[in-house]
């Protein structure tokens, strides 16, 4: 898929020599902390040693054993907070570039058509529906298929991959990586039906008749409303990223762009604006640098991109001139006592209005809770789908994984992949005790 | 500043470092440059019978990022005509009177051939002659090199022929490709040689190409054993050097030994001196980095000698030889245990797995709450750098069970993190020899051995 050259994948692949040198640096820790830190617990020293011994097939298979979406995770994981952050060499030296080595092994797997190995010798006769082809759904579908179950994935969008395809800036993950990964999952025997909306084209009643289990991996909704005047002029951040990845023709980038929000998606939006021609990009956030929800390295990356920050500023309205965006009216904020999130509560100061000039305003302030949950009558927790230890919802036989159940902890691709893997194992355990229909 | 000059059986040089007979000493032009860089001497690449060489003659063993931990070669003796070599030897010696110029030689095993070459070498004004009894490839197939060095009788016979004719010092260079290095050394001593040198290269095959299934390097599809040298062979060389130094006949002869085999740094050099070498030869390290390494070889050695209070090279030579012993003389009551410095430990657990799988199972993993834990105990849903690092156990040696094998010390990647601490064993000193002499039954019968252990308090878990 064509991506604007300014958004081409940021890090080049490691050369064979670079990979070998880096792999040799790995100490091959026993019961390694990187493996513990990885939510999917990839045996990292093992896959790295296999790179060092030039056993790249074995290296890729080691990754697949724990994580079917290793190609995506190698690119989008916040490795500084996970594996690389736990590397024993990190204290006094440079941690091993685990993410880039994983990408090296996964690129090899892609080039050679290496697939994960089946975990069952014969078909189980079970049919499982997965709703949503994002990372959690694909991981779950792939794991179930490897165990011999017949899996059908229903995806309402045209393309599979979920946020990997639509919602992560291309310089971190090109669209093709996500699409190739979905194809790989399909090649494990998974039936992938795109442009099929669950609840419309197929009802839950039909699904429950046809399938032994249903897995909801529906993600979250659109960006919530800010509830300010002129909101209709504000661009949705996820749509903004999506357009930069798969709909360049629809992408309009202003000259003076304001991004509301301070999470990783907000940084992606600001980066897109900056790289695609905005002269000035300002991120507006109610709290301060300390409370930002983006990873620290993302903040530093944004600074290096020349993105500006306006902290302690709360959007109060869009200024329109001749029907066009001219600025964002904000109120100055003071931080009070910690609120329910544990962070200082922002308090807008009355009469402190000021205007940040902008000809485009993008909002990236999280995502709405899954709407499908209430539609299906599933119990929720803080608006997210409530699940048991085994990822089963309040409706027996209906499971849920990924961002739609993330009522606590931060949502991330790798957590979604792990959910899918654990849920697949739980579903199999459950089905093993049930009669085949 | 320490005095680095040596007088090796009459061969003088301003420092103990000579280039070994090898590609770095192939021509006069090269040796001129080496002497300009500061080398104390050079053993000219072996001259003698006519030869032809092949391409892909050097293989090497690399480990990770470290290149050329050892080199392997099937290069023969000098492939430049004898006349040219002799002419250049004379020129170099004339230009560098203060440096040691030694000529390595290898000819057919006939007295006339040896007499002839000795006479011609002496005519160049060279300081000494080294007899190449070591070359393990090619020349040996023609009855020369290691074919001589491996048979003490041949070694002695040819050395006698040489000594009949030679007026300048003769060094016999030994091959390590032999069961007992002392035998050919004794033969050389018996034949009246003036000095010994060792080691020559070791028979080796570097590897096999896994695409073509040919040997590496491949010489037109074929390969064969070649001479192995470089840092990886140093421990073998040190052992053979000390074997000569501790052999009664060889040491009583007083023959000086020129040591070589993997010398790459001044530290290697000092070790060879301490185990009895009184001149040092270097090849692989120069082939890797060039003549310039002589600067730090001298500088580092000199600084170390100053620090240790050694004024001359002679003061250093053989200082550690009396430490060379045998198992039967070791103190069985000596006890050391490993201790891990928790402040330095990075918790890679390499010591733990080495001890647990392959040694004596005496390293525990201690959880942050102080309890002994096992590896891989974390919950599958636990993740993130915080949890991974904060819950990571600390390896700790259970000293009462530690046999002091030193494996953990060797695998630890952190400098000075694991220390071998000498601990009183509470037992009286005794050697196996003494035990055999005084309580033979203990050394021959397991039941008696068990009684003995119980009696003196040796518990092996």
Interface residues (C-beta under 8 A of the other chain):
Chain A: X21 X24 X27 X28 X29 X30 X31 X32 X33 X34 X36 X37 X38 X39 X41 X52 X80 X81 X82 X83 X85 X86 X88 X89 X91 X92 X418 X422
Chain B: X64 X65 X346 X347 X348 X349 X350 X352 X353 X375 X376 X378 X380 X381 X382 X383 X384 X385 X387 X388 X389 X391 X392 X413
